Amino acid sequence: MPRSTLLLSVLLLFAAAHAWAADWTQFRGPGGLGVSQEEGLPTTWSSTENVVWKTPLPGPGASSPITLGKHVFLTCYSGYGLEPAQGDQKDLVRHLLCLDRTNGQVVWHKQFQPKLPEHKYEGEGSYHGYAASTPTTDGQRLYVFFGKSGVYCFDLAGNQLWNADVGEDINGWGSGCSPVLHGDLVLINASVENRALVALDKKTGREVWRTDGINSSWNTPLLVKTDKGDTEIVVSIQSRVFGFHPKNGQKLWDAHGVEDYVCPSVVAHDANVYILGAGNTSLAVRSGGSGDVTDSHGVWRVNKGSNVSSPIYHEGRLYWTRDGSTVCCQDAKTGDFVYEKRFRPASGNIWASPVLADGKLYFVSQHKGTFVVAAKPEYELLAHNVFPDDDSRANASPAVSNGQLFLRTDRNLYCLGK
């Protein structure tokens, strides 16, 4: 082969790999932080503007889509829990879909019968449904969590490789923590199912370790780098924040946390961990400690927080939403508030966690569309986007991949951008 032809082949292979390099492979994307380096993302959209494709879904869900190469993966449920006081749990079906990201067509579709009884549907105001956990992938396999029905592993063609049980308990709020991968482990916050953090072998589903005492926690674990370069698993539970060793689940440190139940996932930057919860608490704790580090590693604590939605860290500030349509910008060093502004028009409940990309923060409300805010210390609402022909609920965080947003409602999955 001539040298010029060989060089061209190498460049084409590199370009092809780079074209699909910006995958969004877990809840809140790379590192679980909700932050993307993508540019050129849409600021405005409607049912017709900046919609690359729209795919009807077999049912609702609070899980986020993930992307890998030319495919998008998403979970849903159907048959039960669509309206209060209607239906029979024996008709509940869970779904895992693989879609072609170029056109939204369904490549394959798996359906699952749940372990029953599941939690009862008691109305939208206090309910997350039966497909709230976002899948994750290591590029070779998919890992999906369905609460008491367990953790499933599939190959990328949709063939089930294993199913592992992590507990049988249920809760009226449902199960919403997403799996996280670390090395050969799948990490599961099974607070609802067994009040435990569980590590499974990702190739076999065999339990590697388990640590108990994970109470009233609906947040996805975060892998945090300490000042020494060590990795810790950080989980926020009622009243405490824990740092665990990923190899064996040993508790390394704990600190005074949120007094009530905890839904928001933590974020971290430069070894500092930022925690929200139960509408009335936000705090920062430095990782890398030993034992009770409340006094030694506590950075700040403020009596304001988020009930469900997780924060974003960006350029020394935290961005998040409080219940009642308020968006907050907080100094990450001190906890002082830079601004607190109410969305206009009012957003209603925001249970989805925001994402940051292209200098923009995307806040998805349940019924009032998506609010796009400039990622800067002065409040600026860039756009308020709705789908006039889709008034269904939206509880899922968007995925960001290759200059496009993937946004799901209970009715459709949208690819937004160019």
WOSULPE-V554919 format. One record per residue. N is the residue number from 1. RES is the residue in three letters. PSI is psi as a letter, one per 40 degrees, with the letter a starting at -180 (999 if undefined). Layout:
n={N;N}
res={RES;RES}
psi={PSI;PSI}
//
This chain:
n={1;2;3;4;5;6;7;8;9;10;11;12;13;14;15;16;17;18;19;20;21;22;23;24;25;26;27;28;29;30;31;32;33;34;35;36;37;38;39;40;41;42;43;44;45;46;47;48;49;50;51;52;53;54;55;56;57;58;59;60;61;62;63;64;65;66;67;68;69;70;71;72;73;74;75;76;77;78;79;80;81;82;83;84;85;86;87;88;89;90;91;92;93;94;95;96;97;98;99;100;101;102;103;104;105;106;107;108;109;110;111;112;113;114;115;116;117;118;119;120;121;122;123;124;125;126;127;128;129;130;131;132;133;134;135;136;137;138;139;140;141;142;143;144;145;146;147;148;149;150;151;152;153;154;155;156;157;158;159;160;161;162;163;164;165;166;167;168;169;170;171;172;173;174;175;176;177;178;179;180;181;182;183;184;185;186;187;188;189;190;191;192;193;194;195;196;197;198;199;200;201;202;203;204;205;206;207;208;209;210;211;212;213;214;215;216;217;218;219;220;221;222;223;224;225;226;227;228;229;230;231;232;233;234;235;236;237;238;239;240;241;242;243;244;245;246;247;248;249;250;251;252;253;254;255;256;257;258;259;260;261;262;263;264;265;266;267;268;269;270;271;272;273;274;275;276;277;278;279;280;281;282;283;284;285;286;287;288;289;290;291;292;293;294;295;296;297;298;299;300;301;302;303;304;305;306;307;308;309;310;311;312;313;314;315;316;317;318;319;320;321;322;323;324;325;326;327;328;329;330;331;332;333;334;335;336;337;338;339;340;341;342;343;344;345;346;347;348;349;350;351;352;353;354;355;356;357;358;359;360;361;362;363;364;365;366;367;368;369;370;371;372;373;374;375;376;377;378;379;380;381;382;383;384;385;386;387;388;389;390;391;392;393;394;395;396;397;398;399;400;401;402;403;404;405;406;407;408;409;410;411;412;413;414;415;416;417;418}
res={MET;PRO;ARG;SER;THR;LEU;LEU;LEU;SER;VAL;LEU;LEU;LEU;PHE;ALA;ALA;ALA;HIS;ALA;TRP;ALA;ALA;ASP;TRP;THR;GLN;PHE;ARG;GLY;PRO;GLY;GLY;LEU;GLY;VAL;SER;GLN;GLU;GLU;GLY;LEU;PRO;THR;THR;TRP;SER;SER;THR;GLU;ASN;VAL;VAL;TRP;LYS;THR;PRO;LEU;PRO;GLY;PRO;GLY;ALA;SER;SER;PRO;ILE;THR;LEU;GLY;LYS;HIS;VAL;PHE;LEU;THR;CYS;TYR;SER;GLY;TYR;GLY;LEU;GLU;PRO;ALA;GLN;GLY;ASP;GLN;LYS;ASP;LEU;VAL;ARG;HIS;LEU;LEU;CYS;LEU;ASP;ARG;THR;ASN;GLY;GLN;VAL;VAL;TRP;HIS;LYS;GLN;PHE;GLN;PRO;LYS;LEU;PRO;GLU;HIS;LYS;TYR;GLU;GLY;GLU;GLY;SER;TYR;HIS;GLY;TYR;ALA;ALA;SER;THR;PRO;THR;THR;ASP;GLY;GLN;ARG;LEU;TYR;VAL;PHE;PHE;GLY;LYS;SER;GLY;VAL;TYR;CYS;PHE;ASP;LEU;ALA;GLY;ASN;GLN;LEU;TRP;ASN;ALA;ASP;VAL;GLY;GLU;ASP;ILE;ASN;GLY;TRP;GLY;SER;GLY;CYS;SER;PRO;VAL;LEU;HIS;GLY;ASP;LEU;VAL;LEU;ILE;ASN;ALA;SER;VAL;GLU;ASN;ARG;ALA;LEU;VAL;ALA;LEU;ASP;LYS;LYS;THR;GLY;ARG;GLU;VAL;TRP;ARG;THR;ASP;GLY;ILE;ASN;SER;SER;TRP;ASN;THR;PRO;LEU;LEU;VAL;LYS;THR;ASP;LYS;GLY;ASP;THR;GLU;ILE;VAL;VAL;SER;ILE;GLN;SER;ARG;VAL;PHE;GLY;PHE;HIS;PRO;LYS;ASN;GLY;GLN;LYS;LEU;TRP;ASP;ALA;HIS;GLY;VAL;GLU;ASP;TYR;VAL;CYS;PRO;SER;VAL;VAL;ALA;HIS;ASP;ALA;ASN;VAL;TYR;ILE;LEU;GLY;ALA;GLY;ASN;THR;SER;LEU;ALA;VAL;ARG;SER;GLY;GLY;SER;GLY;ASP;VAL;THR;ASP;SER;HIS;GLY;VAL;TRP;ARG;VAL;ASN;LYS;GLY;SER;ASN;VAL;SER;SER;PRO;ILE;TYR;HIS;GLU;GLY;ARG;LEU;TYR;TRP;THR;ARG;ASP;GLY;SER;THR;VAL;CYS;CYS;GLN;ASP;ALA;LYS;THR;GLY;ASP;PHE;VAL;TYR;GLU;LYS;ARG;PHE;ARG;PRO;ALA;SER;GLY;ASN;ILE;TRP;ALA;SER;PRO;VAL;LEU;ALA;ASP;GLY;LYS;LEU;TYR;PHE;VAL;SER;GLN;HIS;LYS;GLY;THR;PHE;VAL;VAL;ALA;ALA;LYS;PRO;GLU;TYR;GLU;LEU;LEU;ALA;HIS;ASN;VAL;PHE;PRO;ASP;ASP;ASP;SER;ARG;ALA;ASN;ALA;SER;PRO;ALA;VAL;SER;ASN;GLY;GLN;LEU;PHE;LEU;ARG;THR;ASP;ARG;ASN;LEU;TYR;CYS;LEU;GLY;LYS}
psi={h;i;d;d;d;d;d;d;d;d;d;d;d;d;d;d;d;d;d;f;d;g;i;g;e;i;h;e;a;h;e;f;e;f;h;i;e;i;i;f;i;i;d;i;i;a;e;d;h;f;h;d;i;h;h;i;i;e;i;a;i;e;i;i;i;i;i;h;b;e;i;h;i;i;i;i;i;i;d;i;f;d;i;i;f;i;i;h;d;e;e;h;h;i;i;h;i;h;i;h;e;d;e;e;i;h;d;i;h;i;i;i;h;i;h;i;i;i;i;i;h;f;i;d;d;f;h;e;a;e;g;e;h;h;i;i;i;e;e;d;i;i;h;h;h;f;b;e;e;a;h;i;h;i;i;e;e;e;h;h;d;i;h;h;h;e;i;e;i;i;i;d;e;a;h;e;i;i;i;h;i;h;b;e;i;h;h;h;g;f;d;d;d;e;f;i;h;h;h;i;h;e;d;d;e;h;h;d;i;h;h;i;e;g;i;f;h;f;i;h;i;h;h;h;h;i;d;e;e;i;h;i;h;h;h;h;i;h;e;i;h;i;h;i;h;d;d;e;e;h;h;d;i;i;i;h;b;h;d;a;i;h;d;h;i;i;i;i;h;f;e;h;h;h;h;i;i;f;e;e;h;i;i;h;h;h;i;e;a;h;a;h;e;d;d;d;e;h;d;i;h;i;f;i;a;i;d;d;i;i;i;h;h;h;f;e;i;h;h;i;i;i;i;f;f;h;h;i;h;h;h;d;d;d;e;i;h;d;i;h;i;h;h;h;i;i;e;a;h;h;e;i;i;i;i;h;i;f;e;i;h;h;h;h;i;d;e;e;a;h;h;h;h;h;g;i;e;h;h;h;h;d;i;h;h;i;h;d;e;g;e;i;i;h;e;i;i;i;i;h;h;f;e;i;h;h;h;i;a;e;d;i;h;h;h;h;a;999}
//
